[in-house]
Amino acid sequence: MRIIHDDVFAPADAEITLRAPVPLGTPLKLAPYHGGLALHDGPTLVAEGASTRLVDDVPEPPAITSQRISRLL
């Protein structure tokens, strides 16, 4: 999600990097950070995130010929 204005979000690709264990049941602060956002637990940087563009660059699987299938059986 991408922040447009205050609490308004829009769908987008994001890269998130965890920098420390995320504390449970603790209020965390979200703030601008190096062109993205950072999540802090007091002075500790817990995570940082930025918008990115994910590329679906998966190669095609190799073709399996009937000859290869017969060798497997």
Backbone as CSV, one residue per row, in Angstrom:
resi,resn,N_x,N_y,N_z,CA_x,CA_y,CA_z,C_x,C_y,C_z
1,MET,0.835,-1.167,0.000,0.000,0.000,0.000,0.884,1.237,0.000
2,ARG,0.368,2.280,-0.549,1.108,3.532,-0.646,0.283,4.609,0.034
3,ILE,0.924,5.449,0.825,0.206,6.524,1.507,0.065,7.693,0.551
4,ILE,-1.161,8.125,0.333,-1.426,9.280,-0.525,-1.487,10.535,0.334
5,HIS,-2.243,10.471,1.391,-2.387,11.622,2.290,-2.853,11.110,3.633
6,ASP,-2.075,11.363,4.676,-2.380,10.929,6.035,-2.789,9.454,6.089
7,ASP,-4.084,9.168,6.305,-4.537,7.783,6.459,-5.190,7.218,5.203
8,VAL,-4.931,7.804,4.049,-5.519,7.321,2.793,-4.477,6.457,2.087
9,PHE,-4.835,5.216,1.767,-3.902,4.276,1.151,-4.381,3.889,-0.241
10,ALA,-3.445,3.564,-1.114,-3.752,3.069,-2.456,-2.859,1.865,-2.728
11,PRO,-3.320,0.922,-3.538,-2.514,-0.268,-3.814,-1.237,0.094,-4.586
12,ALA,-0.133,-0.535,-4.200,1.151,-0.352,-4.888,2.088,-1.461,-4.452
13,ASP,3.112,-1.733,-5.255,4.143,-2.678,-4.866,5.025,-2.004,-3.829
14,ALA,5.543,-2.788,-2.900,6.397,-2.224,-1.855,7.501,-3.202,-1.510
15,GLU,8.640,-2.651,-1.124,9.757,-3.442,-0.609,9.904,-3.091,0.861
16,ILE,9.791,-4.090,1.726,9.863,-3.890,3.172,11.082,-4.629,3.701
17,THR,11.876,-3.956,4.521,13.043,-4.575,5.139,12.889,-4.498,6.646
18,LEU,12.896,-5.667,7.290,12.832,-5.710,8.752,14.237,-5.491,9.299
19,ARG,14.360,-4.577,10.253,15.662,-4.247,10.836,15.804,-4.743,12.273
20,ALA,14.690,-5.064,12.899,14.687,-5.553,14.282,13.407,-6.347,14.482
21,PRO,13.345,-7.205,15.501,12.097,-7.926,15.776,10.952,-6.934,16.015
22,VAL,9.791,-7.263,15.475,8.624,-6.391,15.622,7.976,-6.663,16.981
23,PRO,7.933,-5.656,17.859,7.325,-5.869,19.172,5.803,-5.964,19.052
24,LEU,5.218,-6.873,19.795,3.765,-7.044,19.768,3.133,-6.243,20.896
25,GLY,1.963,-5.702,20.640,1.239,-4.965,21.657,1.896,-3.654,22.049
26,THR,2.709,-3.107,21.156,3.422,-1.863,21.429,3.091,-0.837,20.357
27,PRO,2.717,0.382,20.734,2.487,1.408,19.718,3.806,1.721,18.992
28,LEU,3.762,1.782,17.678,4.935,2.080,16.866,4.715,3.386,16.114
29,LYS,5.795,4.062,15.769,5.702,5.337,15.057,6.094,5.129,13.597
30,LEU,5.251,5.614,12.680,5.509,5.566,11.244,5.929,6.961,10.805
31,ALA,7.082,7.057,10.132,7.611,8.365,9.753,8.299,8.289,8.396
32,PRO,8.374,9.410,7.660,9.126,9.440,6.398,10.594,9.074,6.647
33,TYR,11.199,8.360,5.658,12.576,7.884,5.832,13.205,7.616,4.474
34,HIS,14.189,8.390,4.089,14.945,8.196,2.844,14.040,7.932,1.631
35,GLY,13.022,8.743,1.448,12.125,8.580,0.307,11.064,7.516,0.482
36,GLY,11.021,6.893,1.632,10.015,5.872,1.919,9.445,6.113,3.300
37,LEU,9.193,5.029,4.022,8.654,5.126,5.378,9.467,4.249,6.315
38,ALA,9.499,4.628,7.570,10.177,3.840,8.593,9.219,3.603,9.753
39,LEU,9.367,2.451,10.376,8.576,2.079,11.544,9.536,2.014,12.731
40,HIS,9.257,2.809,13.769,10.145,2.904,14.930,9.448,2.448,16.198
41,ASP,10.209,1.791,17.058,9.809,1.487,18.423,10.739,2.317,19.293
42,GLY,10.319,3.533,19.643,11.204,4.474,20.331,12.342,4.828,19.384
43,PRO,13.589,4.699,19.817,14.716,5.033,18.940,15.105,3.891,17.989
44,THR,14.503,2.717,18.157,14.874,1.544,17.366,14.139,1.518,16.026
45,LEU,14.896,1.437,14.946,14.313,1.267,13.612,13.895,-0.191,13.479
46,VAL,12.595,-0.423,13.366,12.053,-1.781,13.286,11.971,-2.238,11.834
47,ALA,11.488,-1.359,10.950,11.335,-1.718,9.539,11.359,-0.459,8.693
48,GLU,11.743,-0.629,7.443,11.676,0.473,6.489,11.045,-0.054,5.215
49,GLY,10.375,0.837,4.505,9.696,0.425,3.293,9.704,1.527,2.261
50,ALA,9.595,1.116,1.003,9.567,2.064,-0.100,8.750,1.478,-1.240
51,SER,8.152,2.342,-2.027,7.442,1.891,-3.222,8.450,1.335,-4.217
52,THR,8.058,0.326,-4.914,8.914,-0.278,-5.919,8.043,-0.859,-7.013
53,ARG,8.648,-1.382,-8.022,7.917,-2.024,-9.113,8.391,-3.464,-9.189
54,LEU,7.510,-4.423,-8.857,7.866,-5.832,-8.935,7.810,-6.289,-10.381
55,VAL,8.808,-7.051,-10.780,8.882,-7.549,-12.151,8.652,-9.053,-12.119
56,ASP,7.679,-9.492,-12.881,7.382,-10.918,-12.987,8.199,-11.473,-14.145
57,ASP,9.440,-11.824,-13.846,10.377,-12.250,-14.879,10.756,-13.716,-14.670
58,VAL,9.744,-14.589,-14.608,9.965,-16.009,-14.379,10.146,-16.699,-15.731
59,PRO,11.236,-17.454,-15.902,11.437,-18.132,-17.182,10.435,-19.263,-17.385
60,GLU,10.192,-19.585,-18.624,9.312,-20.705,-18.954,9.971,-22.006,-18.509
61,PRO,9.185,-22.984,-18.026,9.789,-24.266,-17.649,10.265,-25.003,-18.899
62,PRO,11.259,-25.870,-18.749,11.735,-26.606,-19.915,10.657,-27.544,-20.436
63,ALA,10.648,-27.736,-21.743,9.668,-28.626,-22.363,10.008,-30.078,-22.022
64,ILE,8.999,-30.855,-21.755,9.194,-32.282,-21.494,8.660,-33.041,-22.702
65,THR,9.546,-33.697,-23.389,9.152,-34.452,-24.582,8.640,-35.826,-24.160
66,SER,7.914,-36.481,-25.035,7.400,-37.823,-24.739,8.550,-38.802,-24.532
67,GLN,9.679,-38.562,-25.214,10.849,-39.409,-25.042,11.391,-39.300,-23.614
68,ARG,11.461,-38.093,-23.087,11.942,-37.893,-21.725,10.973,-38.484,-20.706
69,ILE,9.670,-38.380,-20.985,8.666,-38.920,-20.070,8.798,-40.423,-20.001
70,SER,8.989,-41.102,-21.152,9.103,-42.542,-21.175,10.344,-43.017,-20.394
71,ARG,11.427,-42.213,-20.392,12.616,-42.576,-19.628,12.360,-42.461,-18.123
72,LEU,11.468,-41.564,-17.734,11.169,-41.376,-16.316,10.280,-42.482,-15.761
73,LEU,9.501,-43.111,-16.619,8.558,-44.141,-16.162,9.183,-45.478,-16.057
